[in-house]
Amino acid sequence: MRAVAAAVMVVALAATGCANAGFDEANRVPQNDGANANVGDSLSLRNFFLLGGADSASHPPQQALFGVIVNDAQQPDQLERVTMEGGGTVQLSGQPLTLPPDQAVGTGNQPIGTADGVRGNVVPMTFTFREAEPVRLLVPVKTRTGHFANLPAAPSGAPSTAPPATAPPTASPSPTG
């Protein structure tokens, strides 16, 4: 009889605990649902993803690239470029993106770059560094829904690496008289 009472008590407590814990899958923010990799003992790439549109069937022309890079080395490094397999381009927010020692880059809600020409829901990307070996990640494309809805979108135009164009001087009207 005691065993049955104890079993009933355990089930009741477990059910009450789960109900009160507030498990709400629709609003749950995952800790890390992007791509991850380690580059030797020096760099950790965490939670890399592209932010698409609200509809997974149609991709916007540009997508924001989010992720965090932690440099565990004693000297700085640089993310020189990111390339996409199958076409498309990636423009980093800083070219190259500086990775100071013992610091994380890409924290907060700001993208580290933008991508054009994205095809599919998973994009093979290669991250090339000045000091560390290149690393290939399969970067998922997330839809702009749920906890991704409030992240900033990619700018409407790709950041240019070319110097700004200067306009030719305009002719001033000549005085008549």
PyMOL commands that set and color helices and strands:
alter all, ss='L'
color gray80, all
select helices_A, chain A and resi 2-20+25-27+146-148
alter helices_A, ss='H'
color red, helices_A
select strands_A, chain A and resi 35-39+43-51+62-71+77-84+89-92+97-99+103-105+113-116+122-129+135-142
alter strands_A, ss='S'
color yellow, strands_A
deselect
rebuild
show_as cartoon
